[in-house]
Structures are given as structure tokens and as C-alpha cells.
Amino acid sequence: MTRCSRPLLQCRIAALLSLALVAIACSKTSPPVEKEAAPAAAPAAAPAVEPKATQVEVFSWWTGPGEQEGLDAMIADFKTKNSGVEVINAAVSGGSGTNAKAILANRLQAGTPPDSYQRHAGLELADDIKAKKLEDLTSLYESKGWKTKLPKGLLDAITIDGKIYSVPVNIHRANLLWFLPKTLQSLGIGAPPATWKEFLTQAAAITKKHKTPLAIGPGWTQKHLLETVLLGELGAEQYTTLWKQPNEWQSPKVAAALDTFKKVLAFTDIKSSAPDWQPASDRVLDGAAVYFVMGDWLDAYWGRAKKLKFKTDYDVVETPGSSGVYDFLSDSFTLPVGAKHREAALKWLDECGSVTGQDLFNPQKGSVPARTDADASKYQGYLATALAAWQNPKTVIVGSLTHGVVANNAVGSEIDSALSLFVASGDAATFAKAVAKAYTVD
Ligand code: GAL
């Protein structure tokens, strides 16, 4: 492996991308049943006096149909195990946490954090660790025996200086292209596109038939699309290099990929884009649009909330050019320093890290479990294919840009601003320069 010149956690993410395969392969030998361990030992730095643990405030952005059910299922199980502890579900709506993250930032700044909040594993979490906003959860992991229950690469993404700072509940996949087989049939399209070039050819024909080739939503969905175009056009290795060698952003290959992105974007409904990912996907459901690039939380929305049947009513393939690659992200929950109900928050984290909690949550959420010893039989339809791909030693794993794995919050928001200018102006060179710069400023 080449020597990493980036900060520690970023190097670890690089390691994650190579180590995850080993870890996942090892996971197959893990025992199938969760060890019921003794109650968590309190991590260090417990406040001296603590209010009675009668409630726990859980902060996330899961309010939409499908994802809300997943969260509710975990909350219901928590209540069964912790009678008398009230759960305050402080979820703030808005896909990819756009609104929630802003509110959370204010609360962290003001020193009034929720008792536990959602953060993506990876550099997004590293920000909070560096700012000393989070408690070290290593002793919780040790008392529960969790260190051997998570893929090594994922553990690396939530660890700094040997200490673990969050509890991952799931693994999501970002590089997915969703569609309805009946729409493809009606347009005479034999198969979804395997490359972005093929997409552009199909898109030209689709436009002539007065449909939108690709639905799109707000800024973060455009970034999500960009990440999949980069992945498909550059390949997994060079995509990963982007997060380690910022100069790569100004290479001819990236210029060509950004040009493809511009062409792809021209085949979307961006001029009247939907306000969030669910209404954007509705345009595919009602036949106005043909394809939608989105993470597998869409499976929860279409499969569960809309009650559609996988393969017959809707289907999914890897985004063009990314066959065999898993562009991953993971939602995790934390224990902020200064949590008012710390003891109850530890119990919530116990729920998040348990096999039961993960197997209740993930089938409804449209994700696969973070734990390697969960019950595979609970993952059916699309999720069975996701689990098989995640556990396949041949799968190449890369980290998501939009969902916190390879970019910290500062870099992420620089990219957001540069991208909205790029989308408006079409000036790819200025965008590439801005991103390269964002990555060199720490
Ligand atoms: C991601 C998150 C997913 C899902 C998605 C859409 O950032 O990790 O769990 O919530 O946003 O909101």
C-alpha cells in the first residue's frame, strides 16, 4: 500500500477499504448467536451527579416512511427492555440529515447535546472526536464483546487513537440505480445501462419519448449522483485516490468524468427538481421518470412503505460502471459529552449494538446489519442480495462522499458550495480546483 500523507482517520479509511474484505471474509466464521454480556461498564469521564434516567433523547433524521418504521422498531424493543425509560424521538426531517446536522451543530456548540445522536462512520464522526464532543465507548465494546462482532474496517472508521466512539447500526450501499421493469419494457429498453456512456445513449432515446431519463432531488442527491458518476468513470481505485491525493481532482481523467456528470445532469429534471429523495423517486413510480440513483434506503420506501414487490414491481442494479463495487456508508449512534441522561443513553447504545436491535431495525430501514453475526434469514428480497454482496470477499469496498465516510464536515460543505456553483455554471475546472483546495486545508 502507498504511504498515506493524509490525517490519521483518513489513512484508516484507506486501510478500511483494503481491510474490509479481510474482515468480512472473517465474519463468516463468527458464531451466529449474540453473547448476552454483563451490563456495560461506564466509560471514563462520567459526570459526578446525574439526573435519574427516566428518559433518553435520540436524535436522527429518520422521519420518512420506511426509515421511521425501522427506528420505531428499535425504540419499541428498547422500551420492552427498559421499562420506565421514556424515549424522546428528536428526529429532524430532511434526507441525508441536511436539516438535522445544522440543528445538531448548534446544540453541540451550545453544549446542550441530545443524549445520543446519529453520525456516519468515517471522517464525519472524526470531526466530533477531534473536537472532544464524544465519549470514548471502548469499555462498552469490551463489556459487550462487540469488538469481534463488527468488520475490522468498520471498527477502524469509528476509532481514533485506539478508542472507539460510536455504535454502528447498519451498512448502506450508495451506488444503486433504481427503476421499474414495466417502464423499461414500455420504452423497449432491454436492460438498464452498464456504463454511463450507455446511459447517455438510452437517455437521448428516452427524452424523445417525453420522459425524464433520471429523476433528481435537492443538492445532496446531486452530490450523491456525482459520487456514483466519478466511481463509474474512474473505477474504484482512482475514486479512492481522490480522497488521498487532492491533486488528482485536476487530472484529465477527472475532467472527463466531470464532463460526463454534466451530460448526465442535463438528462435529469433538475430544473423542477423534487424537494427530497422520496418525492424524486415518486416520479419514477408514476412513470414520469425512468431511473433514480439513490442508496438502498429506497428499498424501505418502495418495498415497505409503497408495498411494491422487488424484481416484479421494481428493480435495482449497480450504478453504471460500478459492478462489483460497494460504495458503503454506515449510520452510527454516539454518546455526547454532557449528555443529560447518560445512563439511559448507554442503554440505547446497547440496543443499537445488539443483534436483536439491528435485526429489527435494518430489514425495515433498507440496510444490512453492521454486526457480522446477525440473522441472515431476516434479510429478504433486495436485502438478501445486498447482504450477499457485502459479504462476498470479491466485492470491492469504497467509502461514500455524500454520506460522511471520506469527507469531514468542513470538506463536505466546501464541496457542497462548489457543486451548487458547478451545477449552475457548468464550470468543471473551477469545481475541481475548489475541491482539491478543500482537501488540502485541514
Ligand atoms: C443517509 C443516511 C441514511 C438515510 C439517507 C437518506 O445519510 O445514512 O440512513 O437516512 O441519508 O436520508
Boltz pocket constraint, residues with backbone or C-beta under 6 A from the ligand:
constraints:
  - pocket:
      binder: B
      contacts: [[A, 61], [A, 62], [A, 67], [A, 94], [A, 95], [A, 96], [A, 97], [A, 120], [A, 172], [A, 277], [A, 295], [A, 297], [A, 329], [A, 330], [A, 331], [A, 402], [A, 403]]
      max_distance: 6.0
